Amino acid sequence: MADTQETISGESPDDLVDHNQRRSSHRFPVVSKDDFTTISHYYRGEMARMMSWRDRLDRTTNWAIGAVAAMLSITLSTASAHHVVLIFSMILVFLLLQIESRRYRFFHLFRTRVRLLERNYYSHFFDPEPAPETVEWSAELAETLRNPCFTIGRRQAMARRLARNYCWIFLILLGAWLLKVTTAVLQPRTGEAEFIHSFDEFLHNAAIGYIPGEVVLASVLIFYGWLFYVMLRHRTNQGELTFGEAHV
């Protein structure tokens, strides 16, 4: 079949490579069929590594959702369960967020390599017309292979995962905690009223052992305020986010 196509087109594979080199404006060392094979296998390898780290991101998120579901079922199902379980859930989800932020940095490195190839090289096979390219994209790709380093900071990675998934998890935990400490029937000393009557009663319910409610409330507010600041402060549209709308 290959010989028949060569006879019909009147071009050998080497002539096809030369033809593609003349029509494309991108700079890449393609001089033979072996180079095409090398590029194809390299792209598949980078895609496999990217999808491997993408799967790890999903696993961490699933752990966080599963942990939150278990904690909510424990603390809201009975009045004897203390609201400190929800505080512990916030800490646990934050630790999972840190783990996922680290994994996201690896994922972003391999995705950057894949997108450099897709946007600046493979797109020319489908549309050979000149298109805007990243300046020295092949040199940038080569540098990431010679000296691998993260292409995104820890805070920026955390901000992206917060905006995508974890902000909703933290909001659910905050709403459950407020419901727990403001609803009288969810407290160990069950009363007739559905909700508390005063702010002092709220602080009394928010206390954890010898830690007064004022300290617990201030700690929760500072923690959520810091998360909100990180999410807004480090939310950028740089790198691959400047191309298209489908991103992780």
Solvent accessible surface area in square Angstrom, and as a share of the most:
residue,aa,sasa,rsa
1,M,175,0.78
2,A,67,0.52
3,D,109,0.56
4,T,74,0.43
5,Q,108,0.48
6,E,65,0.29
7,T,110,0.64
8,I,139,0.71
9,S,73,0.47
10,G,65,0.62
11,E,68,0.31
12,S,46,0.29
13,P,38,0.24
14,D,80,0.41
15,D,72,0.37
16,L,88,0.44
17,V,2,0.01
18,D,63,0.33
19,H,56,0.25
20,N,40,0.21
21,Q,77,0.34
22,R,175,0.64
23,R,131,0.48
24,S,24,0.15
25,S,60,0.39
26,H,27,0.12
27,R,126,0.46
28,F,45,0.19
29,P,102,0.64
30,V,7,0.04
31,V,109,0.63
32,S,35,0.23
33,K,113,0.48
34,D,105,0.54
35,D,33,0.17
36,F,52,0.22
37,T,70,0.41
38,T,88,0.51
39,I,12,0.06
40,S,51,0.33
41,H,108,0.48
42,Y,59,0.23
43,Y,46,0.18
44,R,162,0.59
45,G,36,0.34
46,E,2,0.01
47,M,53,0.23
48,A,64,0.50
49,R,107,0.39
50,M,22,0.10
51,M,102,0.46
52,S,52,0.34
53,W,36,0.13
54,R,60,0.22
55,D,63,0.33
56,R,96,0.35
57,L,0,0.00
58,D,60,0.31
59,R,134,0.49
60,T,0,0.00
61,T,15,0.09
62,N,93,0.48
63,W,130,0.46
64,A,0,0.00
65,I,95,0.48
66,G,41,0.39
67,A,24,0.18
68,V,10,0.06
69,A,60,0.46
70,A,49,0.38
71,M,34,0.15
72,L,36,0.18
73,S,69,0.45
74,I,91,0.46
75,T,0,0.00
76,L,56,0.28
77,S,87,0.56
78,T,58,0.34
79,A,26,0.20
80,S,91,0.58
81,A,15,0.11
82,H,72,0.32
83,H,5,0.02
84,V,57,0.33
85,V,34,0.19
86,L,0,0.00
87,I,29,0.14
88,F,106,0.44
89,S,1,0.01
90,M,7,0.03
91,I,95,0.48
92,L,49,0.25
93,V,1,0.00
94,F,44,0.19
95,L,97,0.48
96,L,18,0.09
97,L,0,0.00
98,Q,44,0.19
99,I,76,0.39
100,E,0,0.00
101,S,0,0.00
102,R,120,0.44
103,R,43,0.16
104,Y,0,0.00
105,R,43,0.16
106,F,49,0.20
107,F,4,0.02
108,H,10,0.05
109,L,10,0.05
110,F,17,0.07
111,R,17,0.06
112,T,13,0.08
113,R,6,0.02
114,V,3,0.01
115,R,66,0.24
116,L,3,0.02
117,L,0,0.00
118,E,47,0.21
119,R,44,0.16
120,N,0,0.00
121,Y,5,0.02
122,Y,51,0.19
123,S,45,0.29
124,H,12,0.05
125,F,88,0.37
126,F,178,0.74
127,D,81,0.42
128,P,47,0.29
129,E,109,0.49
130,P,111,0.70
131,A,49,0.38
132,P,134,0.84
133,E,52,0.23
134,T,37,0.22
135,V,128,0.73
136,E,92,0.41
137,W,0,0.00
138,S,29,0.19
139,A,53,0.41
140,E,72,0.32
141,L,8,0.04
142,A,30,0.23
143,E,84,0.38
144,T,14,0.08
145,L,81,0.41
146,R,172,0.63
147,N,87,0.44
148,P,88,0.56
149,C,87,0.52
150,F,77,0.32
151,T,58,0.34
152,I,9,0.05
153,G,34,0.33
154,R,95,0.35
155,R,112,0.41
156,Q,37,0.16
157,A,0,0.00
158,M,3,0.01
159,A,1,0.01
160,R,13,0.05
161,R,4,0.02
162,L,3,0.01
163,A,25,0.20
164,R,88,0.32
165,N,49,0.25
166,Y,0,0.00
167,C,21,0.13
168,W,156,0.55
169,I,15,0.07
170,F,5,0.02
171,L,97,0.48
172,I,95,0.48
173,L,0,0.00
174,L,41,0.20
175,G,37,0.36
176,A,9,0.07
177,W,1,0.00
178,L,73,0.36
179,L,80,0.40
180,K,2,0.01
181,V,0,0.00
182,T,33,0.19
183,T,9,0.05
184,A,10,0.08
185,V,52,0.30
186,L,30,0.15
187,Q,14,0.06
188,P,92,0.58
189,R,130,0.47
190,T,90,0.52
191,G,35,0.33
192,E,179,0.80
193,A,34,0.26
194,E,105,0.47
195,F,125,0.52
196,I,35,0.18
197,H,151,0.67
198,S,57,0.37
199,F,123,0.51
200,D,108,0.56
201,E,38,0.17
202,F,18,0.07
203,L,21,0.10
204,H,121,0.54
205,N,10,0.05
206,A,0,0.00
207,A,28,0.22
208,I,37,0.19
209,G,73,0.71
210,Y,226,0.86
211,I,84,0.43
212,P,67,0.42
213,G,3,0.03
214,E,99,0.44
215,V,76,0.44
216,V,10,0.06
217,L,30,0.15
218,A,46,0.36
219,S,59,0.38
220,V,10,0.05
221,L,111,0.55
222,I,124,0.63
223,F,50,0.21
224,Y,29,0.11
225,G,40,0.38
226,W,85,0.30
227,L,8,0.04
228,F,117,0.49
229,Y,119,0.45
230,V,0,0.00
231,M,31,0.14
232,L,93,0.46
233,R,142,0.52
234,H,44,0.20
235,R,155,0.57
236,T,45,0.26
237,N,111,0.57
238,Q,119,0.53
239,G,50,0.48
240,E,10,0.04
241,L,23,0.11
242,T,81,0.47
243,F,87,0.36
244,G,61,0.59
245,E,171,0.77
246,A,101,0.78
247,H,51,0.23
248,V,38,0.22
